[in-house]
């Protein structure tokens, strides 16, 4: 499912000569995508709470752009009667490992994370992936939502969107000093 540029990079980095390339479909018929307008953080949070109430005891991941938002959302969700843990690069390696293990073992239903979470995670019963903030590009979105429904059961992928989120990503892109990388990031956005 890697895009052509990534395929090329893999071949070059591994110094493969004439490798066989196997392509899989991006279509995951058990994933249901829904984009919702984020009309302010409190409105989005209320929608998330309503969703969690309808899907109590189901495993899910909520992705955020910042560590601060991940911490804040995990705290609020716990205060509202659900079991959630944060996960981001600002936590110590031990805490990240512990939170990940607790989630994988179903001792907590919800992980509220930045993009630091997910590589190598294969938890088959993730029923939903919610993006509280817009991901930086469609590849990231596909990768992150792909953590839902690995057991092939129906799962939901909900994206909260507003133009302010896009603006935040554009600001991050502008910080890049490499014009090629900047242009590529804008194209992907």
PyMOL commands that set and color helices and strands:
alter all, ss='L'
color gray80, all
select helices_A, chain A and resi 4-13+41-54+67-79+93-104+138-145+163-174+179-188
alter helices_A, ss='H'
color red, helices_A
select strands_A, chain A and resi 31-37+59-63+84-87+110-113+126-131+155-161
alter strands_A, ss='S'
color yellow, strands_A
deselect
rebuild
show_as cartoon
